[in-house]
């Protein structure tokens, strides 16, 4: 339909009951772009309506370099989304009415660049998805205010922020070039036997505990000469910084000297960052996984025998399950699940780890003999994890000297300055011997967790009068996002608070949709977690998040997580 038809319909339904707004659903040609009204809210106090803007790439005029590869396209969409969000902020709630009337809601991306459903390229078009609160007085339509949004506010925002001729071309080019340079470093890490890189001049501390913006007064990062490496990048040219080699790296130092700050920057180095973040060139192996203890975690059929054996209650640890894991069993499960998810780098902070899982000191080994201790500590397995499974470890420690004996590289943080003290540590090891742990021979976890449905089957709807199950009802699970850390699926809460590399609630929203699809379509009692993750990722690569929407139009509010986070979500779902 034409935009004039939309204007006519708006005037026809003015002052009618709010449900008359549903007649607006459809596509409208505004000349330079198409406006799609995909879902209309039930009343002015409900979740706002879903709206999208579609612009032909030929009309948008983006340069070839911005469409040259997947990295460039993701960076372009990120730039356009931020630009559109900035313009829309001037107009939200300028149209008046009750409840959410006049709201124009566009996602506000953080410091990282993520592939989002809010802005994407598909079938030769740019699609920007957002939400609009359709105005009303009480529950009576006020379409004159909605007309302002559609015919005055949005056209101005679209023109200023989505057409290349009106963008800051230099800023856009730098945005995309930076993303390509970050990907180039990440692609070179493995070939150069590195698991991470931190560029000289990086600003690692954040503004505050609730802000991810860089701290203005922070000490700029500087690499020790012994660990300095350089990269020749396609756009930035030659940059240098600290290369963290594969193997076992220990980060030590006094309290508040920057150990955890460095580790935090490394755990988010799996993502590209925007210009000005300070961590633009903090690049980590993109399979890196942050591990920690998770007391009370649900575990199902995980082979933790690599770390825990011969429990006093004779419980089998080759297929271990519990509703309420201890710190050590949860961390052991996390290691095994990380191996299963294909991670080649573990990031661990001693502060958030189970002490008895990480290390047993010499005195404890003398007091409690190995045949009385079911736990093989991480220090006894870290070397084998690297040499036999190809998994490196970066570990922050501040209390036990036992960690020094397993380290290939030791980095000291001294008032946020980095010092390589590997040679000094090696010379001291003979003075502080540690008895060797008598660990069982290393063998990769043998059992792979097969996903099975709840014995009671999928949720059933019942007749409210008789209580009988409606067996012919094609009912489906409902999902509801609670926060960045959790969501509801059916009546179960999936708790992701300790999946620390989840950084955006839109990633959690995407996980809820992926898990719903997996439970309804993929879990059959034969597929393992990696098989399901591979299938989900393959579907996303082929069709995007639309493949998981059950035929509904894709809305804004989703950002695709990594395979590691998808696996973590599956492993924490209690119904299976």
N, C-alpha and C positions, 0 to 999 in steps of 0.2 A: 504494500500500500504506500501511498505517498504521504509526505509529512502533512500536507493540507488535509488529507483524510483523518489523520490523527488529531489535528486541531479541531476539526468539525466534530469528531466523536467526543473530544474533551468538553466541548461546549454543550453537546447534547446531554451529557450525563451530569452536568454541574447541578449540585444540590440534591442529587439522588442518594439513595442508600449506598453505603460503602461497597458492597459486593458488585455494584455496577462497574467498578474499576476493572473487573476481570475481562470485560469486553475489549480492553486495550491490548490484550496479548497478541503478539504478532511482530512483523518486521515492517519498518517504515523507512522509505528512501528520503534522506535529507540532502541528496545531491553529492556532497563530498564524502558522505559516510552513510551507513545504515544503522538505525537504532533498533535493537531487538528488545522487546519486553517479554521475558521468558517465564516469570512467575510473579503473580500479584499477591500481596499480603492480604490476609483475611480481614484485618481491621487496622486502624492507625497505631495500635499499641503492639501489634504482632511484629515478628521479624520482618525487616524491610523487603521490598520487592527486588527481584533480580533483573538487572538490566545489562546490556552489553552494547558496545560500539564496534562496528566492523568497517575497516578501511582497506580498500584494495592497495596492495603494495605498489602498484604502478602509480596510483594517485598520491601515496604517502611520500614517494620520492627518496627512500633511503638509499645511501650509496652502496655500491657492490661490496665494499670491505665489511660492512655491517651484516651482510647476509652470507658471508663466505664459508662459515663453518658453525658447528653447534655452539661452541664457546662464544663466538661473536653474536649469534642470535640471542642467546641467553642474556648476555650483557646488554644488548640493544633493548630487549624487553624490560630488563631491570631499570635501565635509564628512562625509558618512556613511562613506565609505571610510576617512578618517583616524580617525574615531571608532571604527569597528569594528577597525581595525588596532591602535589603542591598547589596546582591551580584550583582544584576542586575545594581545597580547604577554605578558600575565600568565599565560597557560595553555600556551604553546608548550613542548613537551618535558616537561610535567608528567605526561603519560602515558609510561610507561617501556618500553624495549625496545631491540632492536638497530637499527643503522643510523639511518635517518630516523624511526624509531618515535616517535610523539608530536609530531612537527613540525606546527605549524599556521602556514602561511606566507601572509601577506597582504601585498600590495605596500605600500611606504612612499613615498607621493608626496613630491616635493621642494617647492620654493618656488613652483612654477608650478601653475596649474590646467589639467589636460589632460582631454580626453574619453577615458576608459579602459574597456576591457572588464571590468575588475575590479568595477566598480559602474556599473550603468546602469538606465534605466527602459525597459521594453519591454512592450507589450500589457497595460498596466494593472498591471504588477508592478514592484517593485524586485528586481533580481537582483544578488547579491553573489557573486563567484567567487573561490575561493582554493584552497589545496592542503593536504592532510593526509597525514602519514606514518602509514600503518596499522601499528599495533604488532605486533611479533613477538619471540619469543625464538629467536634464530638465524633459521631459516626456518619456524618453527612459529607459527601464529597465536596471538596473545594478545588475544582479542576483549574480555576484561573491561576492558582498558585503552582500547580503542576505544569501548567503551560509555560510559566516563567522558567521552570527547570529545563524543560525539553527544548524550548525555543529561544531562550536567552542565555541561561547559565551554561548548559552543556555545549552548545555550539562554540562559545567563547573558549571554554576549556580545551575542547578538541582541537580547535584551530591553533591555539598557542602551544600546546604540549605534544601533539601527536604527528604533526606534519613537519617533515625535515626542514623545509624552508624557514620555519619559525624557531627552530631549535638552535642552541649554542653548538655549532658544528665542531669547534675545537674541543669542547668539553666532552661531547659524545665520542669523538675519536680517541681521546685519552682514556675514556671509560672502557672502550672495547679493546684498545691496545694493551691496557693493564691486564685485563682478563686473559688475553692470549699469552702475555708474558708469564702470568702465574701458572697457566696450564703447561707452558713450555718447561718451566722449572720442574713441575710435578712429573712430567713425562720423562725427564732426565734423571730423576733421583735414583731409581733402581740400577740403571746402567752405570752410574757412578758410585755404586755401593753405599748410597746414602739412604737414610729413612726420613730425614727432615733437614730443612734449611731455614736459617734466620738471618736476614740481611742486616748488614751494618746500617745503623741509623733508624732501625725499627723502634717504634714506641709500644712497649708491651703493656705497661700498667693502664688500667681503665680509670675513667673519671671518678666513678664511685661504684658501690656495690649494686646499684640499680641502673647504672648507665654503662653502655658498651662503647661510649666515645672515648678517645684517647685522653690521657691525663696531660695537661699542658705543661706541668712542671716535672715530668718524668725524665729519668736518665735515659738517653738514647742508647740502644744496644750496640755493643762493639764486640766483635769476635776475637778470641785469642788467636795469635798467629799460627799456632800449631794445628788449628782446626779450620783455618780460613780456606775457602774455596771461591771460585768465580764462575759465573754463568754469562755466556754471550746470548743476549735475548734479542728477538726480532725487532723490538720497538725501543726498549730502554737501553739497549746496548749492553755493556759490561757492568755487572753488579757483583759485589763480593759480600761475604758474610760467613757465618759459622755453618759448616756442614756436619751434621750428626751422623756418624757412620753406622752401618748396620751392625748388629750385635747387641751387647748389653751396655747401656749408658746410664750412669748414676749421676744425678744432680743433687749436690749437697750444699751446705752452708748454714749459717746461723738463722734463727727465726727472723722473719720480716726482711730478709735480704733478697727475696725475689725468686725463690725456688718454685713455688706453686704458681707464681705469675708466669714464669717461663713455660711451665707444663700446660697451663690453661691456654696460652697462646698456641702451643703446639697441638693441643687437642682440637682447636678450632681452625688449625691450618689445613684441615681437609676441605675447607670452603674457600672460594675466591672472596676477596674483600674489596670494598669500594675505595676509590682514591681518598686520601686523607685519614684513613682509619688508623694508620700507624703500623698495622700488621699486614700490609699489602704483600710483602715478600716474606711472610712466615708461612712456609709451605711444608706440609706433612704428607707422607704416603696416604693416598686417599682411602686405604682400607684400615687406617689406624683406629684402634678401639680403646676407649678409656674404660678401665676396669676398677671395680671397687666392691667392698662388702655391702650386702643388701640384707640385713637381718629381717626375717619375716617373709622373704621372697618365696613365691611358688616355684617349684622345680618339678619337672615331669620327665621321667625316663632318660636321664642324662648320665653318661658314663663318666663318673668323676674318679675312677679307680687310679688314674694317673697321680692323684694327690691324696685320696682318702681310701683306706683299705682296712679290712679286719676290724670292723666296728664291734664293740662289746655285745651289741644286740644281734649280731650276725646279719645285719641288714646288707643286702647286695648293693654294692656301689657301682657295679657295671651297668645298672639300669636304675638309677637312684631317683626317687620321687619323695617330695615332702610338701606339705601345705605351708610350712613355717620354717624356712631354712635358717641355720645359724650364719654368723658372719663368714666362717671358714668354708662351709659347704656352698654358700651362695657365691663366694668368690671363685671357688673351684669350678662350679658350674659355669660361671661367666667366662673363665678361660677356655673351657671346652666348647662352649657355644660360640666364642669368638673364633676358635680354630675352624669350627664347622661353617661359620659365615665367611670364611676366606680372608680373615685379617692377617696381615703380615707384620703388624707392629702393635704392641700393647703399651699403653700409657698408664702408669700406676703412681699414685701418691700414697706414701706410707700413712699419712694422716687419715685417709678414708679406707684403709685396708684392715683386714683382720690380722692382728699381730701373730697369732698362732699359725695362720696360713702362710705368712710371709717368711718367718725365720724362727729357728731354734738356736739359742746361743749355746756356747760350750758348756756352761754350768748346767743348763737344763738338760743337755744331752747326757751329762754324767749322772744327774739325779734320776731322770726318767729315761730308761733304756728304750731303744728304738722298737723293740718288740712289744712295748707297752703303749706306744704312741701310734695311732692310726693315721696321722696326718704327715704326709711328705711335704715339707715346706716349699714355697716357690723358689727359694734360693737354691734348692737341690735340683730343680727342674729347669730353671731359666736357661742354663747353658745348652741343655738338650733340646729345649724348645727352639733355640736358634739353629743349632747344628743339624738337628734331625727333622725339624718341621719348618725351618726357614722363617721363624717368627722372632723379630727383634723386640727388645724391651727398653723403654725409657722410664726410669724409676726415680722418684723424688724420695730421699731419705734424710733423716736428721737425728736418729736415735741409736741405730745399731751399726757397729763396725763390720758385721758379717757380710753386709752387702758389698763392701769393697772387694771381697775375695772373688766375687763372680763378675765384676765389671771389666769391660774392655776399655771403656772411656769414663773418666771421672771429671765432671764439670763442677767447679765451685762458684756459687753466686755470692759475691762480696759487695754488699751495698748496691745491688743491681748491676755490678760489673762482673763479667764472665771470665773465669780463669781456668785453664786446663791444668789440673793437678794430677794427671794420670801417672806420670813418672815418679812423682813424690810418693804417691800412694803405693805404687808397686814396690818401692824400696823399703817401705815400712811393713809390708805384709808378713815377712819372715819373723818379725818381732811379735806379731799377734796372730799366731796360728789358730785355726779353727778346725776342730775335728771334722772329718768328712762325714756327711750324712750317708747312712746306709739305706739308700733308696732302691726300690725294686727297679729292674731294667725298664728303660723307657719304651713305651709302645703307644702309638696313637690310639685315641679312644676308639673302641671297636664297634660299639652300637651307635647307630644313627637314629635319632628320635623320629619315629613315624607318627604323623599327626592323625589322631582318631577323634571322632565326634563324641560328645557326651553320650554315655550309654542310654540316656533317656531320649536321645535324638534332638532334632531341631525344636525350637519352641512351638507349642501348639496353642491355637486359639480355641476357647471353649464357648459354648452357648451360655449366655448369661442367665438363662432361665433354668436349664436342666444341668448345666455343668459338663455336658458331653463334649468330647473333643470333636472339632470340625475337621475331620480327616481329609476332606476334599478342598480345604482352604489352602491356597498357595501363599501362606504367610511368610514374611521375611523378617529378619532381625532389624531392629531400629538402632541407630547409633546417635550419640549425642556428645559433642565436645564439651568437656568440663573446664579444662585449662590446658596450658602447654604440657602439663605433666600427666594428664589422664583423660580418659573418655569412657562413656558407657556403651556397651554393646549388649543388647537385650537388657538383662538386669545385672550384668557383670561389669565391674569397674576394672579397666586395664590400667595399672599403675606404672607409669614410665618416669617417675621422678628421678630415678637413679640412672637413667639413660642420658648421660650428661652431654652428649653431642647433639641432642635434639635442641634446637635453638629458637624455634618459631612455632607458635600454636598452629600455623597452617600446615606444618609437617605432621603434627599430631592429628589434625583433621584428615589429612591424606591417609595416615596409618589406619584410622577408624574405617575408612572406606575400603582400603585394601584388605583389612582383616575381615570385614563383613563379606567381601567377595570370596575370600579364601574359605571361610567357614561354610558358605552356602554352595560354592561351586567346586572347590579344589580338594578339600580335606575328605579323603575317602578311606582312610585306614591303610593305605599303601604308600602314599607319598611322604617323603621326609621333609624336614624343615627346609634344607637347601633346595630341594626340588620345587617346593612351593614358592620360595623366594625367587628362584630363577624364572619360574613361569610368570609371576607377577611383574618382574622387571622386564621380561621379554614383551609382555602385553603392553606395558607402558611405552617401551621403545617403538613399538609398531603403531600404537593408536592413541597414546597419551592417556590422561586420567579419564577421558570420556568412556574408555572401555569398561570402567567399573561403576558407572552411574545408573545401571539398570534401565537404560533407555531415557532417563531424565536428562535435560540439558545440563551441561557442565556449568557450574557457577564459579565465581571467585571464592577465595578463601582456602585454597589448597596449594601446598608446596611439596614436591616430590622428595622424600627422604632417600638415604642410601640403602643398599641391601643390608648393611649391618643393623640399621635401625628397624627395618622390616623384620629381620630375624629376631631381634630383641623383643619386638611386639608379639610375634607368634609365641615365643618362649614364655611370655608372661601372661598369656591368656588362659585363665583357669578352667574354661569349659572343656578344653580338649585334653 
